């Protein structure tokens, strides 16, 4: 920084006062300079930053590049960073509570500290995962009860997102166990069945409670049952589970998501419908991990969590 004294001399001439650059006093570990007229103290860091702007090039690289996808993040790192520069997967630790609006990001640090060489960590790249509109809409109504007409309108709007597992598609253990607990594959609705139910089924729910009393012991037992009848009083089988296939993040492959179908008597012969996304936090986590695997395949070190500051 040989030209710093010349820079301060120029400041002195323009300000009409003397700026002393050669001061060995320190405010803690922060060097400072003294302007004689008012005895004003100025941080040397501010002077150096202003001086740096007058030079042909900065003293070091800094700033954040916001990537539009994972591929761009890796391409930028391979061009501007050495192979030791790590990538951080931020936000995974909060998915249990934030699955509706996940805040996930991949952050590459270009000037990350090594064991014996501290660095500033302010030369980096960041990719914030954009959550799709489809995932947001399905999350917003998960657990909410809708009238028949409202439910039919929602199903019709999202009809192209209803799906079934592909022939060789492997279901998660959680989904497999849930379907078994519900009574098997017969309880899973096809896309066509969901559309028929939403648009064409006039359902009446009759609730029955039977009380049985054992006179010898005095114990009483309750048996609760529901009967579903459609037009003409014919029994109607209501499935308990269905699938949708939607991308969690914009630009990523759609994910197969299970949902529990629920209903209840709304009174006056009306039925209220609802669904509840099954293990949505695990679905988002799997989508995030799939993106992270691209990083490790590129031979980059991946740390889950928020990057530290020097």
N, C-alpha and C positions, 0 to 999 in steps of 0.2 A: 504494500500500500504506500509506495514511495511518493505518489502524487497527492497524498492527503494534506501535507503541510501547504502545498501550493493552493489547494482548494480552500483551506481555511484562511490563507492570506487574502485570497480573492474576496471571501466573505467579509473579512475585516475591512477591506477597502470600500466595498459597497455599503456596509453598515456604518462606516465612519467610526468604528471602534476596534479595539484590538481583541482578537480571539486567540487565546493561547492554546496551542495544540499539544505542547510538550509539558504535560502535567503528570506527575507520578503518583498523585494522590488517588485514592480509590474509595468509592462509596460501596462498601462490602466488596464484591467482586466485579462491580460495574464501573468501568473507567468513565470519567467525565471531563469536560473542558470548562474553562472559566472565561466569560466575556467581561472584560475589565470595567467598562463604564458603570454597569449596574451590578456588577458582581453576580450576574445571573449564572446559575448552574444549568448545563445542558448535558443530557446523556450522550455519550460518545456513539452509542448505537444509532441514534437519530441522525447524527452528523454523517456517520459512515453510510447509512442508507441513502441519504441525499447525494453523497459523493458517488455512490455506486451508480446512480441513475445517469451520471455524466460520463460514464465509461462506455467503451465500445461493446462490452459484454458484462453480464452480472458475474459476481464472484462465485456463485453456485446456482444450481437449478432448484426451483421451487414451484409450487402450484399444483392444482388438481385437474386432471382430465376426466370428464364425466363420459363414460362409455355408454353406447346405446345397446350393447349386448355383450355376452361373455366372450365371444370370439374377438370382438374389438378390444376388449380389455387385455386379452392375452397377446394379441398382435402388437398392441402398443408396448406392453412390457417386454416382449421379445426384441423390440427395436430399440427401446430407450433404457432398459434396465439389464443388469447382469443376472445370471442364472440363479444367484443366491437370494435375489429379492423375493420375499414371501408374499402370499395372498391371505387375507383374513376374511372369514365368513361371518359377517356381523348379523345379529338378530335371532339366530337359532335358539338362543337360550330363553327367548320370550314367547315362543310359539304356542305354548300351552294356553296362554291368555290372549294372544293377539292373532289367532288363526283367521279371524274374519278380515282383518286388515293387517296382514303381516308386513313388517318393516325389515326387509332383508337386503343385504348388500354384500358385494365382493369388493374388497379394497386391496389394491396392490401398492406396496411401499417401495419406492425406487431407491431411497437413501435410508434403508433400515439399518439399525445398529448391529454391528457384529460383536462378538464376545469382548474383544479388546479394542474396538473402534466405535465409540458413540457417534450417532448421527442425528440429524434433525427431524427426520420422518415427515418432511413437508413437501416432498416431491413424490406424488402418488397418482393413482388412477382409481376411479370409483364407479361401480355399476350398481344402481339401485333397482331391484327387481320390480317391474311395473305389474301390479295386480290387474287382472282382466276384469272387464265389466261383467262378464258372465258369472265369474266366481263371486263377485260382490253381490250380484242380485240373488243368487242362490243362498248366500250366507245371510242376507238381510231378512229373508222370510223363514229361515230355518227355525222351527219351533213355534211359529205363529199359526193360528187357526184362521181359515178363510171360509167364506160362504161358498156354496156350490158354484155360483156364477163366477166369483173371483178366482176360485181354484181352476175352473175350466179355462178362464182367460189366461192365467199364468201358464198352464200346461200347453195351451195352444201357442203361446208366444215362444216357449222354450222347447217345442216338440222335437226340433232337430238335435237337441242335446241329450234326449233320452237314448239309452244304449243298452247293450248286453256285452258280456265278456266275449272276446274273440276266442276262436277254437283253441289256440295254444296259449292263451293268456293265463298267467298264474295269479290267483287271488291271494291276498294277504291272509295270514292265519286268523287275524281278528275277524275279517269278513266271513271266512269259511265257518268259524265257530258260531257266529251270529246267525247265519242262514240255517245251520243245523239246529240251533236252539229254537228258531222260529217254526221249524217243521219241514225243512228241506227246500229243494228247488221249486216245488209247487207254490211256495209262498212268495216267489220273486215274479214281479210283473214285467211283461214285455213292454216295449214302447207303445205298441198298438193297444195293449190292455189299458195302459195309463190314459191314452187318449179316449178310449171308449168309456172308461169310468168317469173321466172329467166332463165329457160332453153328453153322454147318453144314458147314464145310470140314474134312475130315480130310486133312491135308496131310503128305506124306512128302517129305523133301528128300534127294535122292541127289547126292552130290558126286563129280565125276570130274576126274581130272588126267591129261592126255595129255602125254607127253614126246616131242619130235621132235628127232632128232640129224642135223645136216648133216655127212656123213662128209668131204666135201671141205674144209670149213673148220673142222670140230670144234666149231661153235657148236650149242648146245642151246636149245630154246625150250619153254616151258611153256604149256599151254592149260588153263585152269580153267573148268569149267562146272557148272551145277546143273540138275537136272531136278525139277520139282514134279509130283507125282502125287496124285490124290485117291482116293476110294473106287473100287475096281475097277481101280486102276492107270491111270486116265485122266489125261492131262495137265491141269494147272490153271494158268490165267494169273493171276499175282499183280500187281495194280496197284502203282505206286510212289508215288502222290501222292493226296491227298484234301483236301477243304476242310471247315472248320467255320465257323460264324458265331456269335460270342459277343460280348457287350459287354465292353470292357476296363474301363470305369468305370461304376459304378452310376448308372442314370438316363440313360446315353448310348445312342445307336443301336448295335446289334451290328455288329461288323466282320468282314469275310471274311478268314479266316486259312488259309493253306496249311500242309500238313504232309507230310513224307516218311514213307512206310511202310517199315518195315524188319522183317526176320525173320532167324533163324538156327537152325541145327540144335541142338536141345537134347539130343540123344542119345536112344537108345532109341525112335526114331521120333517123338519129340516136337519140336514147333516152338515157339520163343519169338518173341513179337511185340513190336514197339516202334514208336514214332513220334517224329519230331523236328519241332517247330514251325519253319516256314521264316521266316527273317528276323524273329523276334518283336520285336526292338528297333525295327525300322522300323514295325511295326504299331502299337506303343504310341506311337511318335513321331507317326505320322499321326493317331491319335485325340486326342492332346494338342494338336496343331496345329489340328485341327478346332475344338476348344473355344476355343483362343486366337483363332481368326478371328472368333468372336462378339464378342470384346473390341474388335478393330480396327473391326468393322462398327459398333460403338457410338461410334466416333470417339474412342476412348481410345488414348493412347500406350502401346505394349506393349514392355517390355524383357525379354529372356530372361536369366535368371540370378537370383542372390540380391540383394535390395535392400541398399543400403549403409546404415550407421548414421552419424549425425552425430558 
